Amino acid sequence: MKKTNQDDSAIPVFKLYGGNHEWLTPDLLHCELIADRSKLHAWEIKPHRHSDLLQIFYIQTGEATIQLDDSQHIVTPPALLLVAEMCVHGFTFSSDTEGYVLTLASPLVNQLHAKLGSQQNPLKESTYYSITHEKGYFDTLFEQVNQEYRDYLPNRELLLDSLVTNIIVSTSRLAIKTSPPSSTQQDKGHEHFSRFSQSLERNFKSHQSIEVYADKLNITAAHLNSLCRRIANQSALQVIHERLLLEAKRNLIYTAVTISEISNELGFSEPAYFTRFFKRHCDISPKNFRQKSGTTTTQNN
């Protein structure tokens, strides 16, 4: 392990490396081959970070020198690398490197946090695992994710959700297997955040206040906000809004229901209010988002 020094103010923050463009998948994930982006930059990805993304690199062959915050590591494949939100990271890959990059946006990460509950949660920090014995299994999983991501087949969302959950659970088991036994109590903050995420999943359409969610946890709204900022790098209100936006994007892309019907389904009193909410957070109207995503319907409002 080698220490490095970086001036945080000089480290760029990207959506995906090399650009600030978002992608239009309603499940808020992106999958590509490591070579797809690395070859464009002579196999060197300079230090950068992502404000609202988790990345999972599955390195199958080749060699990689990776920077995670202030340390450097030489990774020999097969290996699984997790890069948490806002972690400064960079890579130098050998030209024979093969593998995948799976990128998950924060609403999806929050849902996975909730699914894992109080188990060992591999999404909280940047680390890597050697997976010699599990290589065949992860080969199949990532190949299926990449294929399903690119083929817009029926029930694509359901299968992607299942495959990504499988990857995260399998990674969680790796984390448990490689972590030393601990007698410390579970982090109550993560337990509260998990319960908040589960409650949000059940109630996001009813637009409950932060105070209501906090009361259910027997904590203050200020405490809930603090937990969300520490764990999800967002305020509680931002987490709530991201869940609403995720559902809105799913409906806009995968269904032909009108924008008025989506507004009503998501608990907005007026379609105009829903449109203002969506545009304020996405910098695009629901109608234009649907058109840009390639969804065609004669029922758009």
C-alpha positions as semicolon CSV with decimal commas, in nm:
position;residue;x (nm);y (nm);z (nm)
1;M;0,000;0,000;0,000
2;K;0,137;0,337;-0,100
3;K;0,022;0,675;0,032
4;T;-0,061;0,947;-0,219
5;N;-0,137;1,313;-0,179
6;Q;-0,416;1,487;-0,367
7;D;-0,555;1,838;-0,342
8;D;-0,931;1,774;-0,308
9;S;-1,015;2,104;-0,476
10;A;-0,835;1,988;-0,792
11;I;-1,010;1,650;-0,813
12;P;-1,293;1,651;-1,069
13;V;-1,636;1,511;-0,987
14;F;-1,791;1,317;-1,275
15;K;-2,109;1,127;-1,348
16;L;-1,912;0,881;-1,561
17;Y;-1,541;0,943;-1,618
18;G;-1,473;1,186;-1,897
19;G;-1,811;1,356;-1,902
20;N;-2,104;1,490;-1,704
21;H;-2,380;1,317;-1,898
22;E;-2,644;1,115;-1,718
23;W;-2,792;0,794;-1,855
24;L;-3,159;0,727;-1,895
25;T;-3,219;0,388;-1,735
26;P;-3,508;0,391;-1,488
27;D;-3,328;0,153;-1,253
28;L;-3,040;0,403;-1,241
29;L;-2,758;0,171;-1,333
30;H;-2,498;0,161;-1,607
31;C;-2,285;-0,129;-1,725
32;E;-1,990;-0,131;-1,963
33;L;-1,666;-0,316;-2,030
34;I;-1,355;-0,179;-1,855
35;A;-1,190;-0,152;-2,196
36;D;-1,471;0,062;-2,342
37;R;-1,370;0,372;-2,148
38;S;-1,011;0,291;-2,050
39;K;-0,888;0,249;-2,409
40;L;-1,005;0,603;-2,483
41;H;-0,765;0,730;-2,215
42;A;-0,461;0,511;-2,292
43;W;-0,566;0,273;-2,011
44;E;-0,517;0,541;-1,745
45;I;-0,809;0,685;-1,551
46;K;-0,684;0,986;-1,358
47;P;-0,797;1,050;-0,998
48;H;-1,156;1,169;-0,976
49;R;-1,469;1,100;-0,773
50;H;-1,846;1,066;-0,808
51;S;-2,089;1,261;-0,591
52;D;-2,382;1,019;-0,606
53;L;-2,261;0,691;-0,753
54;L;-2,128;0,356;-0,634
55;Q;-1,908;0,167;-0,877
56;I;-1,823;-0,204;-0,883
57;F;-1,530;-0,312;-1,100
58;Y;-1,497;-0,679;-1,185
59;I;-1,141;-0,726;-1,313
60;Q;-1,112;-1,063;-1,487
61;T;-0,768;-1,050;-1,651
62;G;-0,467;-0,819;-1,678
63;E;-0,329;-0,604;-1,399
64;A;-0,446;-0,285;-1,233
65;T;-0,285;-0,024;-1,013
66;I;-0,562;0,149;-0,824
67;Q;-0,579;0,457;-0,607
68;L;-0,841;0,469;-0,332
69;D;-0,831;0,801;-0,148
70;D;-0,477;0,830;-0,011
71;S;-0,351;0,479;-0,083
72;Q;-0,241;0,278;-0,387
73;H;-0,278;-0,096;-0,445
74;I;-0,170;-0,339;-0,714
75;V;-0,463;-0,571;-0,787
76;T;-0,415;-0,910;-0,947
77;P;-0,728;-1,055;-1,111
78;P;-0,974;-1,199;-1,064
79;A;-1,083;-0,928;-0,824
80;L;-1,390;-0,732;-0,727
81;L;-1,340;-0,363;-0,648
82;L;-1,597;-0,138;-0,480
83;V;-1,563;0,241;-0,504
84;A;-1,795;0,427;-0,265
85;E;-1,949;0,769;-0,327
86;M;-1,701;1,060;-0,310
87;C;-1,400;0,828;-0,280
88;V;-1,107;0,968;-0,481
89;H;-1,006;0,691;-0,718
90;G;-0,791;0,638;-1,025
91;F;-0,659;0,343;-1,226
92;T;-0,378;0,232;-1,450
93;F;-0,476;-0,083;-1,637
94;S;-0,256;-0,308;-1,845
95;S;-0,370;-0,320;-2,209
96;D;-0,485;-0,683;-2,175
97;T;-0,730;-0,600;-1,894
98;E;-1,076;-0,747;-1,931
99;G;-1,378;-0,704;-1,707
100;Y;-1,683;-0,495;-1,630
101;V;-1,779;-0,170;-1,460
102;L;-2,120;-0,160;-1,292
103;T;-2,230;0,188;-1,181
104;L;-2,524;0,234;-0,942
105;A;-2,686;0,572;-0,870
106;S;-2,773;0,670;-0,513
107;P;-3,148;0,584;-0,514
108;L;-3,064;0,228;-0,617
109;V;-2,779;0,212;-0,364
110;N;-3,020;0,324;-0,091
111;Q;-3,263;0,047;-0,187
112;L;-2,981;-0,208;-0,168
113;H;-2,879;-0,070;0,174
114;A;-3,233;-0,139;0,290
115;K;-3,235;-0,491;0,145
116;L;-2,911;-0,579;0,323
117;G;-3,046;-0,441;0,649
118;S;-2,811;-0,481;0,942
119;Q;-2,597;-0,744;0,770
120;Q;-2,236;-0,681;0,673
121;N;-2,285;-0,409;0,413
122;P;-2,020;-0,388;0,140
123;L;-2,155;-0,063;-0,002
124;K;-2,027;0,162;0,274
125;E;-1,658;0,178;0,191
126;S;-1,410;0,140;-0,093
127;T;-1,225;-0,191;-0,093
128;Y;-1,141;-0,491;-0,310
129;Y;-1,166;-0,867;-0,282
130;S;-0,976;-1,151;-0,445
131;I;-1,232;-1,395;-0,587
132;T;-1,029;-1,683;-0,729
133;H;-1,273;-1,947;-0,609
134;E;-1,581;-1,748;-0,713
135;K;-1,457;-1,643;-1,059
136;G;-1,690;-1,862;-1,264
137;Y;-1,991;-1,745;-1,067
138;F;-1,909;-1,374;-1,107
139;D;-1,820;-1,426;-1,475
140;T;-2,175;-1,545;-1,534
141;L;-2,340;-1,274;-1,324
142;F;-2,160;-0,979;-1,486
143;E;-2,198;-1,121;-1,836
144;Q;-2,574;-1,151;-1,776
145;V;-2,599;-0,795;-1,637
146;N;-2,407;-0,653;-1,933
147;Q;-2,619;-0,844;-2,185
148;E;-2,949;-0,758;-2,019
149;Y;-2,849;-0,392;-1,984
150;R;-2,792;-0,364;-2,358
151;D;-3,093;-0,569;-2,474
152;Y;-3,424;-0,395;-2,408
153;L;-3,625;-0,714;-2,367
154;P;-3,954;-0,764;-2,179
155;N;-3,922;-0,751;-1,799
156;R;-3,567;-0,616;-1,830
157;E;-3,605;-0,414;-1,509
158;L;-3,704;-0,717;-1,300
159;L;-3,414;-0,927;-1,421
160;L;-3,159;-0,647;-1,379
161;D;-3,284;-0,587;-1,025
162;S;-3,245;-0,956;-0,946
163;L;-2,896;-0,981;-1,098
164;V;-2,765;-0,667;-0,923
165;T;-2,911;-0,783;-0,590
166;N;-2,735;-1,117;-0,645
167;I;-2,403;-0,940;-0,701
168;I;-2,445;-0,727;-0,389
169;V;-2,546;-1,020;-0,167
170;S;-2,255;-1,228;-0,298
171;T;-2,019;-0,937;-0,231
172;S;-2,163;-0,900;0,117
173;R;-2,079;-1,264;0,186
174;L;-1,724;-1,201;0,066
175;A;-1,703;-0,910;0,309
176;I;-1,823;-1,128;0,596
177;K;-1,580;-1,405;0,503
178;T;-1,279;-1,173;0,485
179;S;-1,360;-0,960;0,791
180;P;-1,221;-1,055;1,132
181;P;-1,476;-1,147;1,400
182;S;-1,598;-0,845;1,592
183;S;-1,771;-0,815;1,929
184;T;-1,870;-0,452;1,881
185;Q;-2,235;-0,361;1,868
186;Q;-2,393;-0,287;1,533
187;D;-2,383;0,072;1,421
188;K;-2,719;0,209;1,534
189;G;-2,694;0,478;1,269
190;H;-2,692;0,223;0,986
191;E;-2,974;0,032;1,155
192;H;-3,183;0,350;1,170
193;F;-3,102;0,433;0,809
194;S;-3,202;0,084;0,699
195;R;-3,535;0,113;0,880
196;F;-3,589;0,458;0,728
197;S;-3,523;0,317;0,378
198;Q;-3,768;0,033;0,436
199;S;-4,034;0,274;0,564
200;L;-3,972;0,505;0,267
201;E;-4,017;0,215;0,027
202;R;-4,363;0,152;0,172
203;N;-4,474;0,514;0,203
204;F;-4,297;0,737;-0,051
205;K;-4,617;0,789;-0,253
206;S;-4,792;0,942;0,048
207;H;-4,535;1,227;0,078
208;Q;-4,484;1,188;0,451
209;S;-4,273;1,450;0,623
210;I;-3,924;1,394;0,760
211;E;-4,070;1,438;1,109
212;V;-4,312;1,147;1,052
213;Y;-4,033;0,916;0,937
214;A;-3,816;1,024;1,231
215;D;-4,098;0,964;1,480
216;K;-4,129;0,606;1,358
217;L;-3,762;0,557;1,446
218;N;-3,795;0,738;1,781
219;I;-3,532;0,991;1,676
220;T;-3,548;1,360;1,587
221;A;-3,573;1,493;1,233
222;A;-3,232;1,657;1,280
223;H;-3,082;1,321;1,379
224;L;-3,237;1,152;1,074
225;N;-3,096;1,424;0,850
226;S;-2,753;1,377;1,004
227;L;-2,767;1,000;0,950
228;C;-2,869;1,041;0,586
229;R;-2,586;1,285;0,520
230;R;-2,333;1,054;0,684
231;I;-2,447;0,731;0,519
232;A;-2,604;0,840;0,189
233;N;-2,432;1,176;0,140
234;Q;-2,778;1,332;0,103
235;S;-3,031;1,500;0,329
236;A;-3,337;1,299;0,431
237;L;-3,549;1,512;0,199
238;Q;-3,314;1,442;-0,092
239;V;-3,340;1,067;-0,025
240;I;-3,721;1,096;-0,029
241;H;-3,715;1,299;-0,351
242;E;-3,476;1,055;-0,519
243;R;-3,715;0,768;-0,449
244;L;-4,005;0,960;-0,603
245;L;-3,793;1,049;-0,906
246;L;-3,685;0,688;-0,951
247;E;-4,047;0,576;-0,966
248;A;-4,138;0,862;-1,199
249;K;-3,857;0,770;-1,440
250;R;-3,960;0,406;-1,438
251;N;-4,316;0,501;-1,529
252;L;-4,210;0,749;-1,797
253;I;-3,986;0,497;-1,972
254;Y;-4,154;0,162;-1,916
255;T;-4,523;0,249;-1,932
256;A;-4,757;0,431;-2,168
257;V;-4,967;0,590;-1,893
258;T;-5,017;0,964;-1,917
259;I;-4,816;1,214;-1,716
260;S;-5,137;1,308;-1,533
261;E;-5,184;0,944;-1,430
262;I;-4,821;0,920;-1,315
263;S;-4,869;1,238;-1,113
264;N;-5,176;1,093;-0,945
265;E;-5,009;0,755;-0,882
266;L;-4,716;0,928;-0,710
267;G;-4,939;1,130;-0,481
268;F;-4,910;1,474;-0,638
269;S;-5,222;1,692;-0,609
270;E;-5,182;1,841;-0,957
271;P;-4,991;1,735;-1,272
272;A;-4,843;2,084;-1,289
273;Y;-4,692;2,036;-0,942
274;F;-4,544;1,702;-1,048
275;T;-4,399;1,860;-1,364
276;R;-4,238;2,143;-1,164
277;F;-4,097;1,891;-0,913
278;F;-3,951;1,671;-1,187
279;K;-3,803;1,959;-1,384
280;R;-3,650;2,119;-1,073
281;H;-3,461;1,801;-0,989
282;C;-3,385;1,667;-1,339
283;D;-3,349;1,988;-1,543
284;I;-3,593;1,845;-1,796
285;S;-3,970;1,816;-1,811
286;P;-4,134;1,471;-1,775
287;K;-4,259;1,493;-2,134
288;N;-3,913;1,573;-2,273
289;F;-3,754;1,306;-2,053
290;R;-3,993;1,048;-2,199
291;Q;-3,918;1,165;-2,554
292;K;-3,542;1,167;-2,493
293;S;-3,553;0,815;-2,353
294;G;-3,703;0,689;-2,676
295;T;-4,040;0,593;-2,531
296;T;-4,314;0,640;-2,788
297;T;-4,678;0,677;-2,692
298;T;-4,974;0,874;-2,808
299;Q;-5,093;0,932;-2,451
300;N;-4,831;1,178;-2,329
301;N;-4,965;1,498;-2,167
